[in-house]
Amino acid sequence: MTKLTQQEQEFLASRIRTIPDYPKKGILFRDITTLLNDKEALFFLLDHLEDRYKDKELDFIAGTESRGFIFAALLCAKLHLPFVPIRKPGKLPYKTFSCEYTLEYRHDILEIHQDAFDKVKDARVLLVDDLIATGGTALASYELIKKAGAQCVEACFLVDLVALGGSEKLANLTSVYSVLEF
């Protein structure tokens, strides 16, 4: 089960709440907390992701702050893999690499520990986040994984806002998988 059927996609999509004009006018915010609150949908999603990634020979899963942490950490538990956080500035206690990026509504910075992947030479990493829009966060996360000496073998998102083009930009660098497209 590497790709969901239309019916399975509709099941998951129906569990995601859309909030207009948040965090600013003109944005349709996809609120995944409603999916997290539905155990049937959440376990179905995790089983699907486990099935997709169980044979990919991954060494780590990296999750981007903050909602990416949720899916990445849960998937780490299912696949028995270590979790690497990609965080906002000042949140990681050791030496970090940083990357500045632009979102559709602001500028920001992400960081990763410099030694995040030191235990495995040429580590194979899955990048996980809840959503990709213009791609700023995902591209910065990808760059941080590379700076830390690992290979991002795929980037996985629950939601792809296709019209904003982020997954297309990222696909020039690594494989991209989105469970749902809006």
Kinemage of the C-alpha trace (Angstrom):
@kinemage 1
@onewidth
@group {chain A} dominant
@subgroup {mainchain}
@vectorlist {calphas} color= white
{ca met a 1} P 0.000 0.000 0.000
{ca thr a 2} L 2.317 2.780 -1.178
{ca lys a 3} L -0.508 4.959 -2.501
{ca leu a 4} L -3.983 5.380 -1.073
{ca thr a 5} L -7.185 4.814 -3.004
{ca gln a 6} L -9.478 7.764 -3.705
{ca gln a 7} L -11.844 6.547 -0.976
{ca glu a 8} L -8.999 6.277 1.572
{ca gln a 9} L -7.783 9.764 0.666
{ca glu a 10} L -11.305 11.133 1.086
{ca phe a 11} L -11.558 9.435 4.487
{ca leu a 12} L -8.385 11.185 5.708
{ca ala a 13} L -9.192 14.504 4.020
{ca ser a 14} L -12.593 14.570 5.732
{ca arg a 15} L -10.781 14.514 9.084
{ca ile a 16} L -8.831 17.729 8.358
{ca arg a 17} L -10.556 20.984 9.259
{ca thr a 18} L -10.151 24.004 6.952
{ca ile a 19} L -10.013 27.413 8.632
{ca pro a 20} L -10.309 30.438 6.317
{ca asp a 21} L -8.225 33.592 6.856
{ca tyr a 22} L -5.818 32.038 9.370
{ca pro a 23} L -3.152 33.095 10.272
{ca lys a 24} L -3.917 35.987 7.912
{ca lys a 25} L -6.549 36.982 5.387
{ca gly a 26} L -6.524 34.899 2.223
{ca ile a 27} L -4.923 31.791 3.783
{ca leu a 28} L -6.918 28.546 4.002
{ca phe a 29} L -5.322 26.847 7.018
{ca arg a 30} L -5.451 23.029 7.046
{ca asp a 31} L -5.879 22.078 10.709
{ca ile a 32} L -4.584 18.552 11.279
{ca thr a 33} L -5.524 18.523 14.983
{ca thr a 34} L -8.918 17.110 14.048
{ca leu a 35} L -7.226 14.149 12.334
{ca leu a 36} L -4.977 13.649 15.371
{ca asn a 37} L -8.104 13.555 17.531
{ca asp a 38} L -9.634 10.745 15.445
{ca lys a 39} L -7.910 7.506 16.452
{ca glu a 40} L -9.265 5.533 13.483
{ca ala a 41} L -7.909 8.093 10.995
{ca leu a 42} L -4.604 8.540 12.835
{ca phe a 43} L -3.902 4.804 13.105
{ca phe a 44} L -4.920 4.284 9.480
{ca leu a 45} L -2.485 7.027 8.399
{ca leu a 46} L 0.350 5.598 10.514
{ca asp a 47} L -0.226 2.075 9.205
{ca his a 48} L -0.109 3.452 5.657
{ca leu a 49} L 3.154 5.325 6.301
{ca glu a 50} L 4.689 2.323 8.062
{ca asp a 51} L 3.859 0.163 5.050
{ca arg a 52} L 5.348 2.732 2.663
{ca tyr a 53} L 8.628 3.159 4.547
{ca lys a 54} L 9.309 -0.195 6.237
{ca asp a 55} L 11.553 -1.428 3.410
{ca lys a 56} L 13.274 1.867 2.505
{ca glu a 57} L 16.417 1.125 4.569
{ca leu a 58} L 16.108 4.372 6.521
{ca asp a 59} L 18.547 5.291 9.287
{ca phe a 60} L 16.669 8.286 10.752
{ca ile a 61} L 13.453 10.227 10.473
{ca ala a 62} L 13.718 14.011 10.762
{ca gly a 63} L 10.649 16.028 11.702
{ca thr a 64} L 10.184 19.752 11.260
{ca glu a 65} L 8.851 21.826 14.156
{ca ser a 66} L 6.180 21.665 15.273
{ca arg a 67} L 3.471 19.574 13.652
{ca gly a 68} L 6.040 17.541 11.739
{ca phe a 69} L 7.324 16.330 15.117
{ca ile a 70} L 4.043 14.565 15.757
{ca phe a 71} L 3.978 12.450 12.609
{ca ala a 72} L 7.742 11.883 12.518
{ca ala a 73} L 7.929 10.714 16.138
{ca leu a 74} L 4.939 8.402 15.779
{ca leu a 75} L 6.397 6.921 12.602
{ca cys a 76} L 9.776 6.490 14.337
{ca ala a 77} L 8.056 4.421 17.015
{ca lys a 78} L 6.384 2.203 14.401
{ca leu a 79} L 9.596 1.716 12.386
{ca his a 80} L 11.966 1.526 15.382
{ca leu a 81} L 14.066 4.407 14.079
{ca pro a 82} L 15.687 7.378 15.817
{ca phe a 83} L 14.069 10.825 15.586
{ca val a 84} L 15.946 14.018 14.664
{ca pro a 85} L 14.223 17.331 15.392
{ca ile a 86} L 14.541 20.320 13.080
{ca arg a 87} L 13.693 23.313 15.262
{ca lys a 88} L 13.305 27.073 15.514
{ca pro a 89} L 16.408 29.033 16.623
{ca gly a 90} L 17.564 28.691 20.217
{ca lys a 91} L 15.600 25.511 20.931
{ca leu a 92} L 18.410 22.970 20.450
{ca pro a 93} L 20.986 22.858 23.267
{ca tyr a 94} L 24.120 21.880 21.311
{ca lys a 95} L 26.031 23.180 18.261
{ca thr a 96} L 23.712 23.695 15.314
{ca phe a 97} L 23.581 24.399 11.621
{ca ser a 98} L 20.963 26.976 10.644
{ca cys a 99} L 19.097 27.894 7.482
{ca glu a 100} L 16.980 30.984 6.820
{ca tyr a 101} L 13.913 30.617 4.619
{ca thr a 102} L 10.753 32.369 3.435
{ca leu a 103} L 7.190 31.218 3.981
{ca glu a 104} L 4.095 32.443 2.197
{ca tyr a 105} L 3.526 34.925 5.040
{ca arg a 106} L 6.875 35.467 6.888
{ca his a 107} L 10.636 34.779 7.130
{ca asp a 108} L 12.059 32.273 9.599
{ca ile a 109} L 15.092 30.183 10.556
{ca leu a 110} L 15.447 26.475 11.287
{ca glu a 111} L 18.253 24.603 13.011
{ca ile a 112} L 19.547 21.046 13.364
{ca his a 113} L 22.225 19.636 15.663
{ca gln a 114} L 25.543 19.402 13.843
{ca asp a 115} L 26.019 15.843 15.102
{ca ala a 116} L 22.451 14.679 14.388
{ca phe a 117} L 23.537 11.902 12.030
{ca asp a 118} L 27.113 11.247 13.211
{ca lys a 119} L 26.324 7.705 14.383
{ca val a 120} L 25.701 6.511 10.814
{ca lys a 121} L 27.962 7.212 7.846
{ca asp a 122} L 26.005 8.450 4.810
{ca ala a 123} L 22.772 8.233 6.804
{ca arg a 124} L 19.541 7.798 4.863
{ca val a 125} L 16.926 10.189 6.224
{ca leu a 126} L 13.193 10.560 5.718
{ca leu a 127} L 12.020 14.150 6.194
{ca val a 128} L 8.484 14.434 7.602
{ca asp a 129} L 6.210 17.445 8.013
{ca asp a 130} L 2.471 17.911 8.154
{ca leu a 131} L 2.118 20.182 5.125
{ca ile a 132} L 4.000 21.624 2.172
{ca ala a 133} L 2.867 24.918 0.667
{ca thr a 134} L 5.433 27.188 -1.034
{ca gly a 135} L 8.216 24.854 0.078
{ca gly a 136} L 10.292 27.237 2.194
{ca thr a 137} L 10.261 25.125 5.339
{ca ala a 138} L 10.792 21.879 3.445
{ca leu a 139} L 13.677 23.256 1.378
{ca ala a 140} L 15.360 24.623 4.517
{ca ser a 141} L 14.903 21.262 6.270
{ca tyr a 142} L 16.358 19.452 3.262
{ca glu a 143} L 19.394 21.790 3.284
{ca leu a 144} L 19.920 21.213 7.013
{ca ile a 145} L 19.903 17.438 6.568
{ca lys a 146} L 22.572 17.835 3.870
{ca lys a 147} L 24.624 20.255 6.026
{ca ala a 148} L 24.588 17.677 8.818
{ca gly a 149} L 26.094 15.110 6.440
{ca ala a 150} L 23.102 12.925 5.596
{ca gln a 151} L 21.051 12.123 2.522
{ca cys a 152} L 17.367 13.024 2.432
{ca val a 153} L 15.970 10.052 0.517
{ca glu a 154} L 12.382 11.309 0.573
{ca ala a 155} L 10.247 14.082 1.994
{ca cys a 156} L 6.815 13.031 3.244
{ca phe a 157} L 3.859 15.327 3.898
{ca leu a 158} L 0.327 14.667 5.052
{ca val a 159} L -0.931 17.584 2.932
{ca asp a 160} L 0.392 19.158 -0.264
{ca leu a 161} L -1.092 22.511 -1.261
{ca val a 162} L -0.274 21.792 -4.900
{ca ala a 163} L -1.123 25.218 -6.354
{ca leu a 164} L 1.600 26.843 -4.209
{ca gly a 165} L 4.315 24.781 -5.910
{ca gly a 166} L 6.450 23.733 -2.956
{ca ser a 167} L 6.486 20.019 -3.708
{ca glu a 168} L 7.487 20.732 -7.303
{ca lys a 169} L 10.521 22.763 -6.120
{ca leu a 170} L 11.523 20.089 -3.607
{ca ala a 171} L 11.086 17.306 -6.185
{ca asn a 172} L 14.087 18.752 -8.043
{ca leu a 173} L 16.202 17.715 -5.018
{ca thr a 174} L 14.635 14.570 -3.574
{ca ser a 175} L 11.674 12.257 -3.895
{ca val a 176} L 8.444 13.747 -2.491
{ca tyr a 177} L 5.403 11.864 -1.224
{ca ser a 178} L 2.203 13.570 -0.149
{ca val a 179} L -0.636 11.570 1.332
{ca leu a 180} L -3.221 14.194 0.356
{ca glu a 181} L -3.313 17.016 -2.186
{ca phe a 182} L -5.492 20.090 -1.882
